[in-house]
Amino acid sequence: MKSVTLDNWQYKASDSDKWSNSKPGDTCEIHPDLEFNGEIPPLFEDDNERHLQWIGEKDWEYKSTFQNDGGFSTYQLIFEGLDTFADVYLNGELILSTESMFIEYTVDVTGKVKEGANELRIYFKAAIFIARDLEKKHFKALGFNGESSRMQIRKAQYHYGWDWGPNYMTCGPYRPIRFIGYDYKIDDVYVKTTIKSDVVDVEVESDIIADKDLTFNIEVTDPDGSVENHKATVHKGKNSTKFTIKDAKLWFPFSHGTPYLYNFKFTLVDDKVVHEIQKKIGMRKVELIQETFDDQEGTSFYFKVNDVPIYSSGSNWIPGHSFQTELTTDDYEKWLQLMVDGYQNMIRIWGGGYYEQDVFYDLCDEKGILIWHDFMFACGQYPGYKEFIDLVSEEVRTQLKRIRNHCSLTVFAGNNEDYQVAEQRGLTWDKDDLSGDYSKTNFPARTIYENTLPTLMKKYLESVPYHPGSPWGGKESADPTVGDMHQWNVWHGNQEKYQDWYRLGGRFVSEFGMEALPSRKTYEQCITDKTELYPQSYLVDFHNKADGFERRLALYVIENIKVEGLDFDSWIYATQLMQSECLGYAYRCWRREWRGDKKRYSSGAIVWQINDCWPVASWALIDFYRRPKLAYYSVKRESKPLGVGMYRNQWKKPDPNLDVDQKEGAPFDYREVHYNIDIWGVNSSLTDVEGELKVDVYNVTTGEVLDSFSENVVMKSNQTTEFVKEFKITNKSPVVVYSRVVKDGTIICSAADWPQPIKYLKFPDREVKITVEDGQVTLSTNKPVKGVEILLENDNFIHDNGFDIFPGDGQVVKVNNLKKTDVVKINYYQKGY
Ligand code: BMA
């Protein structure tokens, strides 16, 4: 077998004769190519997006040549991804017409390919016009984000613009195109594993192309490097080879063990090796547990890996760039390492992007990150006519076959929020109708989510759970007691206070979020007119695509944070501190509800969103240039294997002379408010941890310690342990409660609970001291300090930021590559008091 990946591409507009060289590499998209050659201004700068819409309204052509040295009986061209409507010509002859960006197309070109040089030319039609024609022919779909015709075509939906991304309708051969020649081939290989304690039954399903029996060798290298060989005779078509692996090292997410991988080398042998494939395989069993409770409504929703219940703490992942050909292996490596460094064990590939590049899945396997994978439908009313379902089925068949050997795949969901669109836009959705064919209703895509996709999952990837949508479950998709939910009543919806996250949680919150601006450096990189660098400027606003963002950002900042000023730096800090407080709050409240067997009331918090696809103010924890916002760190602190949680309960004494109904909610109920605190510990490790809980209660304004106590605690493994119930705190002064668990003289986890909202607090006479050494910064303070931000001139990775510090417990923060001589500045909440 010989394989050649096409490169050295050239492109031109269909109405021009001038060919230009594409960016070097084997994959292309038209926008980056035009930018590369200076034919357009930088795509992400200023408001250039507004002036570059014409690119998506044109047809474009690509061409490349490849060499055929001959010598084989069969030749194929494999198109891993063409975006989207393409006519493909081999030496002038039409060999393929495509309609889906998500299908991997294979074309037999035996007899069509010449010996020597061959030319491949691809004509890409402007998808936007085809989608609009389809919409006229079929129906005008309802949805959120992008134009309504997007639902008619199988193209990454965020190309239409989203509430965090620009509208760039690109095209091109965005995934590799391979020319292969062979006599015999392993067409497909699928490793199925069945875990029985430490013995694993392995079945290798292979699909062989050959006209005679051949030898099939499987060389298995275990994580320690020992090698085992298995040999079989295989014939044309499907084959099954079975063996067992003893004392298997099982794959676990990094949060609960080691992500061990085995290397499988498959060789097909005639008189010599004719084809070889290698795959990294993790041995694991994954289950979605939806069981009833003895004492609460609904059902659980959590994952077990190798029988271990897993609390999922993680992020939603949108495409890492508006143009995915721009992403390198190094980018993926760094993004996914940020997940691991932030203790986030689950990443959700959201349905408005694309099936990820191979390297994404490879790295999740390697690093031990669980993947929640949506199918590629988002926020819309999709068609359900036969040709559309056939197209989707082919997409799913080719994609599942490509990725199904990856052990990090944990669950597939049918779509993102399409049930929510159906509910909110009044589509017909008779939940008792389980006929499986809804093509005649105005919610035709139910056929896809409840019939087509589960059938294909059963056929190609039965070992991974399927869930019809995200969110899905219960009487409606927002049901907090069944299935997953997207909690957008903070920010969107009725704009609840984030202090109320506690009652807004559910069994598994797969989306919730809060916006913040990225750092000043990020704006300086994408805005050329420096007079525009202020919070309300046209260009700063242009780099925010969220509906009503001005009102919502202002609402949450003004409700919670004392703003130092409306200059750029103060506003950026205020939005970031607010986002950090808001999201930390959510993780803390919900993780408490992971209460052990039969009491796993809340089992996952997946924040919207970890990344951006261009420089923008969004819900991202980390901006496009990979600069973490403060919220990345608050989520990190709440996701650590060991943690302390606190919740401040408040109540008022009943007054027999007061008609509370009349007063409640009004600003004139002046009864005294009383406070007490619950304190608990969380431990996601698989062993109990003992320590000493130490609690100090400070007057925030004076820094005086008003109360202290300590007690021995045991943090039970893989669940929450309640430590202290309703510890009374004074209401005579604003107090912060600082708790930590100490083991062998070291603080193993800590947290602070501040009076809410923090805008009313005062922080006079703070003295924060900072020492810079190679690799670390040490901070100490005379009185409690909130939201300390370390600021560097360069982008060296800081391991913690935006934290609180207390007298006596200085903070040591690691900073990669920090030199003693580097300039390190700090900022903290109300520093300028
Ligand atoms: C969600 C997502 C996205 C969107 C985000 C923020 O519901 O599924 O569609 O970007 O909200 O509005």
Residues whose N, C-alpha, C, O or C-beta is under 5 A from the ligand:
A	BS01	BMA	D163 C379 N416
